[in-house]
Amino acid sequence: EAGMRGILITCNMNERKCVGEAYSLLGEYGDLLYGPEQFSDHEERLSGSEREEDEDDVEAALKKEVGQIRASTEQKLRRFQSVESGANNVVFIRTRGIEPENLVHHILKDMHATKKKKTRVILRMLPISGTCKAFMEDMKKYTETFFEPWFKAPNKGTFQIVYKARNNSHMSREEVIKELAGIVGSLNPENKVDLNNPQYTIVVEIIKNVCCLSVVRDYVLFRKYNLQEVVKSNKDDTQQNPSSLTEDQNSKVVKPETEEEEKSSKEVKQENK
């Protein structure tokens, strides 16, 4: 839904296993960055007091009902919560109390450094810092404010825009990219497009009538935020460093998708249709 923040995850056929892997991976790094998740002891206190009440007592019944409502609400306010994405092979994990960009960048940075594979079915993991309705006027109004932390003067940077639409036919890729690039340029004329190795990549993911947005770093270095590719060894990696301390990066050409990736992408699109 519009207004949500979280992490968009693509997988290959097995969505249920993907959700399990996502909970495990996000929980591991979430605890490292933000500390263990805190849970209320309300249910424990409630169960202790209920023992002193008669089961038939009206007050006890009311307390029990209130406790169930609170427990249900608490469940919805968990740090990570899977919600229906609206597209095949796509999982959305809603987040609370964390910065999706920082968490996902940390995960990819660690996996890139250690080359340790931690997932089997998760393909890409994209942070989603903002969502709005997927109509041009809504997107223009929303991004004028959303882009400010990265691109409004005196902030500036090189950028590219990557666009993907699922189960949506009324949006034009060219129009969206043109309009959003114009907004970035209007925030600071010194913002320049760089399709080879930009400092920032604006991710636009449209699912049905919702537009998911984020601005990420190291998109090229971290293989388009692909968890399967980022752990593979590559001599080109030595020419670049993750932009945790500096934004100065060496030039590197984005490699086009391989035939296998293109074939896989076509198969997924056909399935969605």
C-alpha positions as CSV (number, residue, x, y, z in Angstrom):
1,E,0.0,0.0,0.0
2,A,1.0,3.6,-0.5
3,G,2.8,5.0,2.6
4,M,4.7,1.8,3.4
5,R,8.4,1.3,3.8
6,G,10.2,-2.0,3.6
7,I,12.2,-4.3,1.4
8,L,11.2,-5.7,-2.0
9,I,12.6,-9.1,-2.6
10,T,12.5,-11.1,-5.9
11,C,12.8,-14.9,-5.9
12,N,12.6,-17.8,-8.3
13,M,9.3,-19.6,-7.9
14,N,9.4,-20.5,-4.2
15,E,7.9,-17.5,-2.4
16,R,7.2,-19.3,0.9
17,K,10.9,-20.3,1.2
18,C,11.9,-16.8,0.2
19,V,9.9,-15.3,3.1
20,G,11.6,-17.7,5.5
21,E,15.1,-16.8,4.2
22,A,14.2,-13.1,4.3
23,Y,13.1,-13.3,8.0
24,S,16.3,-15.2,8.9
25,L,18.7,-12.9,7.0
26,L,17.0,-9.6,8.1
27,G,16.7,-10.8,11.6
28,E,20.4,-11.6,11.8
29,Y,21.6,-8.3,10.5
30,G,18.8,-6.3,12.2
31,D,19.9,-7.6,15.6
32,L,23.5,-6.7,14.7
33,L,22.7,-3.1,13.7
34,Y,19.7,-2.2,15.9
35,G,20.0,-4.7,18.8
36,P,17.6,-7.6,19.6
37,E,13.9,-6.9,18.9
38,Q,12.0,-6.0,22.1
39,F,8.7,-7.7,22.8
40,S,6.1,-6.6,25.4
41,D,5.5,-8.9,28.4
42,H,1.8,-7.9,28.4
43,E,0.7,-11.4,27.6
44,E,2.7,-12.9,30.5
45,R,1.2,-10.4,33.0
46,L,-2.3,-11.1,31.6
47,S,-2.0,-14.9,31.9
48,G,-0.8,-14.5,35.5
49,S,-3.7,-12.3,36.6
50,E,-6.3,-14.5,34.9
51,R,-5.5,-17.4,37.1
52,E,-6.9,-15.5,40.0
53,E,-10.1,-14.8,38.2
54,D,-13.0,-17.1,37.7
55,E,-13.3,-18.3,34.0
56,D,-16.9,-17.2,34.0
57,D,-16.2,-13.8,35.4
58,V,-17.1,-11.0,33.0
59,E,-14.1,-8.9,33.9
60,A,-11.7,-11.8,33.1
61,A,-13.4,-12.3,29.8
62,L,-13.0,-8.6,28.9
63,K,-9.4,-8.6,30.0
64,K,-8.8,-11.7,27.8
65,E,-10.4,-10.0,24.8
66,V,-8.4,-6.8,25.3
67,G,-5.2,-8.9,25.6
68,Q,-5.9,-10.7,22.3
69,I,-6.5,-7.4,20.5
70,R,-3.3,-6.0,21.9
71,A,-1.4,-9.1,21.0
72,S,-2.8,-8.9,17.5
73,T,-1.8,-5.3,17.2
74,E,1.7,-6.1,18.5
75,Q,2.1,-8.8,15.8
76,K,1.4,-6.2,13.2
77,L,4.0,-3.8,14.6
78,R,6.9,-6.3,14.4
79,R,10.2,-5.1,13.0
80,F,9.8,-7.2,9.9
81,Q,6.4,-8.3,8.6
82,S,5.6,-9.9,5.2
83,V,2.7,-8.4,3.3
84,E,1.1,-9.4,0.0
85,S,3.1,-7.9,-2.8
86,G,0.6,-8.2,-5.7
87,A,3.0,-9.9,-8.1
88,N,4.4,-13.4,-8.6
89,N,7.9,-14.1,-7.5
90,V,8.0,-10.9,-5.5
91,V,7.9,-10.7,-1.7
92,F,7.5,-7.4,0.3
93,I,8.7,-7.2,3.9
94,R,7.4,-4.2,5.7
95,T,9.8,-2.6,8.2
96,R,9.3,-0.6,11.3
97,G,11.9,1.5,13.2
98,I,14.8,0.9,10.8
99,E,16.2,2.5,7.7
100,P,15.8,-0.1,4.8
101,E,18.6,1.5,2.7
102,N,21.2,1.2,5.5
103,L,20.2,-2.3,6.5
104,V,20.2,-3.7,2.9
105,H,23.5,-1.9,2.0
106,H,25.1,-3.4,5.2
107,I,24.0,-6.9,4.2
108,L,25.3,-6.6,0.7
109,K,28.5,-4.9,1.8
110,D,29.2,-7.8,4.2
111,M,28.3,-10.5,1.6
112,H,30.4,-8.8,-1.0
113,A,33.4,-8.7,1.4
114,T,33.1,-12.3,2.8
115,K,31.8,-13.9,-0.4
116,K,29.7,-16.1,1.9
117,K,26.4,-17.2,0.3
118,K,23.5,-17.0,2.7
119,T,20.4,-17.5,0.6
120,R,19.2,-20.0,-1.9
121,V,16.0,-18.7,-3.4
122,I,16.4,-14.9,-2.8
123,L,17.6,-13.1,-5.9
124,R,17.5,-9.3,-5.5
125,M,16.9,-7.4,-2.3
126,L,15.8,-3.8,-2.8
127,P,15.2,-1.3,0.0
128,I,12.0,0.7,-0.4
129,S,12.1,4.0,1.5
130,G,8.9,5.5,0.1
131,T,5.7,4.5,-1.7
132,C,3.0,6.5,-3.4
133,K,0.2,5.9,-5.9
134,A,1.5,4.9,-9.4
135,F,0.1,7.8,-11.3
136,M,2.3,10.5,-12.8
137,E,0.9,13.4,-10.9
138,D,1.2,11.6,-7.6
139,M,4.7,10.5,-8.3
140,K,5.9,14.0,-9.3
141,K,4.4,15.5,-6.2
142,Y,5.9,12.9,-3.9
143,T,9.4,12.8,-5.4
144,E,9.8,16.6,-5.2
145,T,10.2,16.1,-1.5
146,F,11.4,12.5,-1.4
147,F,14.6,13.3,-3.4
148,E,15.7,16.3,-1.3
149,P,18.1,14.5,1.1
150,W,20.3,13.3,-1.8
151,F,19.8,15.9,-4.5
152,K,18.6,19.2,-3.2
153,A,21.4,21.9,-3.1
154,P,23.9,21.9,-1.6
155,N,23.6,18.1,-1.9
156,K,24.4,16.8,-5.3
157,G,25.6,13.6,-7.1
158,T,25.7,11.6,-10.3
159,F,22.7,9.3,-10.7
160,Q,20.8,6.9,-12.9
161,I,17.2,5.7,-12.8
162,V,16.2,2.0,-13.1
163,Y,12.6,1.2,-13.8
164,K,10.5,-1.9,-13.5
165,A,6.7,-2.4,-13.7
166,R,4.7,-5.4,-12.8
167,N,1.0,-6.0,-13.4
168,N,0.7,-2.4,-14.6
169,S,0.1,-1.2,-18.1
170,H,-0.8,2.4,-17.8
171,M,2.6,3.8,-16.9
172,S,5.2,4.7,-19.6
173,R,8.8,3.9,-18.7
174,E,10.2,6.7,-20.8
175,E,7.8,9.3,-19.4
176,V,8.6,8.3,-15.8
177,I,12.3,8.4,-16.3
178,K,12.1,11.7,-18.1
179,E,9.9,13.3,-15.4
180,L,11.9,12.0,-12.4
181,A,15.3,13.0,-14.0
182,G,13.8,16.5,-14.5
183,I,12.9,16.8,-10.9
184,V,16.4,15.7,-9.8
185,G,17.8,18.4,-12.1
186,S,15.5,21.1,-10.8
187,L,16.7,20.4,-7.2
188,N,20.3,21.1,-8.1
189,P,21.5,21.7,-11.7
190,E,24.8,20.1,-10.7
191,N,23.2,16.7,-10.5
192,K,24.3,14.8,-13.5
193,V,23.2,11.5,-15.2
194,D,25.9,8.7,-15.2
195,L,24.9,5.4,-16.6
196,N,28.2,3.7,-16.1
197,N,28.9,4.1,-12.4
198,P,26.7,6.6,-10.6
199,Q,27.0,7.6,-7.0
200,Y,23.2,7.1,-6.6
201,T,20.7,4.8,-8.3
202,I,17.0,5.8,-8.2
203,V,15.1,2.5,-8.0
204,V,11.5,2.8,-9.3
205,E,9.5,-0.4,-8.8
206,I,5.8,-0.3,-9.8
207,I,3.4,-3.1,-8.8
208,K,-0.2,-2.7,-9.8
209,N,-1.1,0.9,-8.7
210,V,1.7,1.4,-6.2
211,C,5.0,3.0,-6.9
212,C,8.0,1.9,-4.7
213,L,11.0,4.2,-4.5
214,S,14.5,4.3,-3.1
215,V,17.8,5.9,-3.7
216,V,20.7,3.4,-3.2
217,R,24.5,3.4,-3.3
218,D,26.9,0.9,-4.9
219,Y,24.2,-0.4,-7.3
220,V,26.9,-1.4,-9.9
221,L,29.4,-2.8,-7.4
222,F,26.8,-4.9,-5.7
223,R,25.5,-6.4,-8.9
224,K,22.2,-4.6,-9.0
225,Y,21.6,-5.7,-5.4
226,N,21.6,-9.4,-6.4
227,L,22.5,-11.6,-3.5
228,Q,23.5,-14.5,-5.7
229,E,25.8,-12.4,-7.9
230,V,27.4,-10.3,-5.2
231,V,29.1,-13.3,-3.6
232,K,30.8,-14.4,-6.8
233,S,34.5,-13.5,-7.1
234,N,35.4,-11.0,-9.7
235,K,38.8,-9.2,-10.3
236,D,36.9,-6.0,-11.1
237,D,35.8,-5.7,-7.5
238,T,39.4,-4.7,-6.5
239,Q,39.0,-1.5,-8.5
240,Q,36.1,-0.3,-6.3
241,N,35.2,0.1,-2.7
242,P,31.8,0.3,-1.1
243,S,30.7,3.9,-0.6
244,S,30.5,3.8,3.2
245,L,33.3,6.3,3.8
246,T,33.6,8.1,0.5
247,E,31.6,8.8,-2.6
248,D,34.7,8.8,-4.9
249,Q,34.4,5.7,-7.1
250,N,36.4,4.5,-10.1
251,S,34.7,4.3,-13.4
252,K,33.2,1.0,-14.5
253,V,30.9,0.1,-17.3
254,V,27.6,-1.6,-16.5
255,K,27.6,-5.0,-18.2
256,P,24.4,-5.8,-20.1
257,E,22.3,-8.7,-18.9
258,T,23.6,-12.1,-20.0
259,E,21.4,-14.3,-22.4
260,E,20.5,-16.5,-19.4
261,E,19.3,-13.5,-17.3
262,E,17.3,-12.2,-20.3
263,K,15.7,-15.6,-20.8
264,S,14.9,-15.9,-17.1
265,S,13.4,-12.4,-17.1
266,K,11.2,-13.2,-20.1
267,E,10.0,-16.4,-18.4
268,V,9.1,-14.5,-15.2
269,K,7.3,-11.8,-17.2
270,Q,5.3,-14.5,-19.2
271,E,4.3,-16.1,-15.9
272,N,3.1,-12.8,-14.5
273,K,1.0,-12.3,-17.6
